[in-house]
Amino acid sequence: MDRYEKLSLRLPLQLARRGHLELVECVTESMSSEEVRFVSPEVLLPDEQVEVDVALLAPNSGASASKIHLQFLAQVEGIEPIRLGPGFRVDCRIKSYNIRFGNAHL
């Protein structure tokens, strides 16, 4: 069980999968310091490790504001098809993370 409260957040997320060249564009649903839940257009595999970049948007930030990115390595723990639309709800355990400023690349 998660020791910290999950926050409902809708933030842009990109993930990289081993053996795949393309980044997958997703949206977060909730996050805590240990877990993240997001919606993916692609099905992921249980226990698959993914590299993730979440763009954190500062309130009232203009186009010239410095970007903040939370980048982390995560392990897929659960996958659930979305009933009323395309895509999959994915639950991941965060293994390690890093905060980066400016343009971040996976």
C-alpha positions in Angstrom: 0.0 0.0 0.0 1.2 3.5 -0.8 2.5 5.4 2.3 1.7 8.8 0.7 -1.5 10.2 -0.6 -2.0 10.0 -4.3 -2.8 13.3 -6.0 -5.2 13.4 -8.9 -3.1 15.1 -11.6 -3.6 15.4 -15.4 -0.2 16.1 -16.8 1.4 15.3 -20.1 3.7 12.2 -19.9 6.0 10.6 -22.4 7.4 7.1 -22.0 10.2 5.2 -23.7 10.1 1.4 -23.9 13.1 -0.8 -24.4 13.3 -2.1 -27.9 11.0 0.7 -29.3 12.2 3.8 -31.1 9.0 5.9 -30.7 8.0 7.8 -27.5 4.5 7.1 -26.3 2.4 10.1 -25.4 0.2 9.6 -22.4 -1.6 11.6 -19.6 -1.3 11.0 -15.9 -4.4 10.4 -13.7 -2.7 10.3 -10.3 0.7 10.3 -8.7 2.4 9.8 -5.4 6.1 9.7 -4.4 6.0 5.9 -5.1 3.4 5.3 -7.8 2.0 6.8 -11.0 -1.2 5.9 -12.9 -1.6 7.1 -16.5 -3.6 6.4 -19.6 -1.7 5.0 -22.5 -2.8 4.4 -26.1 -0.6 1.3 -26.1 -0.8 -1.8 -24.0 2.2 -2.3 -21.8 3.4 -5.6 -20.3 3.3 -6.6 -16.6 6.7 -6.1 -15.0 7.9 -4.1 -18.0 10.3 -1.2 -17.1 9.7 2.1 -18.8 11.5 5.5 -18.7 9.1 8.3 -18.1 9.1 12.1 -18.5 6.3 14.1 -16.8 6.2 17.8 -17.7 5.3 19.7 -14.5 3.6 23.0 -15.4 4.0 25.9 -13.0 0.8 27.9 -12.3 0.6 31.0 -14.5 3.7 30.1 -16.4 4.2 31.8 -19.7 5.7 30.4 -22.9 9.1 31.7 -21.9 9.1 30.0 -18.4 11.7 27.4 -17.7 10.2 23.9 -18.0 10.4 21.4 -15.1 10.4 17.7 -15.8 10.1 14.7 -13.4 12.0 11.9 -15.1 11.8 8.4 -13.6 12.3 4.7 -14.1 9.1 2.8 -13.4 7.9 -0.8 -13.4 4.4 -1.7 -14.7 2.3 -3.3 -12.0 -1.2 -3.3 -13.5 -2.9 -2.8 -16.8 -6.7 -2.3 -17.4 -8.5 -1.6 -20.6 -10.6 1.6 -20.6 -14.3 0.7 -21.0 -15.6 3.7 -22.8 -12.8 4.5 -25.1 -9.5 3.5 -26.6 -6.4 3.1 -24.4 -5.3 1.4 -21.2 -5.0 2.5 -17.6 -1.5 1.7 -16.4 -0.3 1.5 -12.7 3.4 1.7 -12.2 5.8 1.6 -9.2 8.4 4.4 -9.4 11.9 2.9 -9.0 14.1 6.0 -9.1 13.6 9.6 -10.2 15.3 12.9 -11.2 14.1 16.5 -11.6 15.4 18.3 -14.6 15.0 22.0 -15.7 14.8 23.2 -19.3 14.4 21.0 -22.3 14.5 17.4 -21.1 15.0 14.3 -23.3 14.5 10.7 -22.5 
